[in-house]
Amino acid sequence: MKPRVSHADGIVTITDLNSTIAYCLYDLSGEIEYLFVSPAFRRRGYATKILNIVETQLGTTLRFRPPISPLGRHAVGSYSRARQAIPEGDIRDVARRT
């Protein structure tokens, strides 16, 4: 079954038939409060997908609220590197590519 994305103000969730794959809590200013990807689904692009959804919805570069775990630092670093590779103003193009 294809994973399902649910989005409401302040939360994005990716689920399959049996479990929560990933979720992200954020505020409307673009601050990520919490980002979680289930261990069984890590390193498959789910964190990137969620961050792109939030960024597109808000139309702003995201910030991450501390504390940030070691795995979270990896996701933040990947997000930051991806943002540096995109010309300013092309946020919506990123979401279309994921």
Legacy VTK file of the C-alpha trace (Angstrom):
# vtk DataFile Version 3.0
C-alpha trace
ASCII
DATASET POLYDATA
POINTS 98 float
0.000 0.000 0.000
1.220 3.485 -0.853
1.901 5.697 2.187
-0.775 8.305 2.909
0.044 11.938 3.741
-2.303 13.786 6.098
-1.880 17.503 6.642
-3.592 19.848 9.060
-2.431 23.179 10.489
0.663 22.435 12.526
1.090 18.740 11.749
1.970 16.518 8.795
1.676 12.745 9.175
2.698 9.944 6.810
1.060 6.585 7.518
0.581 3.218 5.907
-2.126 0.691 6.651
-0.566 -0.428 9.943
1.642 2.308 11.352
2.766 5.888 11.530
5.799 6.232 9.277
6.667 9.840 10.114
5.245 13.058 11.477
6.219 16.675 11.935
4.868 19.293 14.328
5.450 22.916 13.333
4.180 26.392 14.011
2.930 28.830 11.404
6.121 30.921 11.570
8.082 28.004 10.083
9.653 26.613 13.219
9.839 22.825 13.341
8.928 21.739 16.849
9.313 18.001 16.354
10.225 15.689 13.480
9.986 11.908 13.811
10.564 9.045 11.373
9.955 5.494 12.589
13.223 3.510 12.735
11.850 0.938 10.275
11.366 3.672 7.646
14.482 5.832 8.072
16.812 6.745 5.187
13.982 6.553 2.640
13.327 10.277 2.199
10.325 10.643 4.505
11.841 13.486 6.565
12.704 15.357 3.359
9.201 14.806 2.020
7.583 16.155 5.190
9.888 19.177 5.369
9.155 19.990 1.729
5.408 19.796 2.386
5.688 22.167 5.353
7.997 24.559 3.515
5.662 24.683 0.509
2.589 25.168 2.688
4.158 28.044 4.626
6.216 29.515 1.791
9.196 30.150 4.037
12.541 28.621 4.964
12.145 26.418 8.022
13.897 26.738 11.370
14.405 23.950 13.905
13.648 24.319 17.603
16.301 22.954 19.967
17.113 20.535 21.412
18.057 18.632 18.267
18.984 14.956 18.583
21.977 13.441 16.749
19.635 11.993 14.091
17.840 15.331 13.953
21.149 17.103 13.273
21.555 14.864 10.221
18.098 15.873 8.926
18.760 19.560 9.631
22.112 19.349 7.810
20.506 17.672 4.793
17.751 20.277 4.714
20.272 23.136 4.963
22.451 21.732 2.181
19.412 21.288 -0.071
18.297 24.871 0.584
21.747 26.211 -0.356
21.553 24.400 -3.703
18.246 26.085 -4.652
17.978 29.681 -5.844
15.953 31.846 -3.454
12.268 31.874 -4.307
12.161 28.367 -5.802
10.669 26.675 -2.727
7.629 25.279 -4.543
9.872 23.646 -7.163
11.488 21.544 -4.413
8.162 20.029 -3.404
7.361 19.057 -6.975
10.638 17.122 -7.204
9.957 14.989 -4.119
LINES 1 99
98 0 1 2 3 4 5 6 7 8 9 10 11 12 13 14 15 16 17 18 19 20 21 22 23 24 25 26 27 28 29 30 31 32 33 34 35 36 37 38 39 40 41 42 43 44 45 46 47 48 49 50 51 52 53 54 55 56 57 58 59 60 61 62 63 64 65 66 67 68 69 70 71 72 73 74 75 76 77 78 79 80 81 82 83 84 85 86 87 88 89 90 91 92 93 94 95 96 97
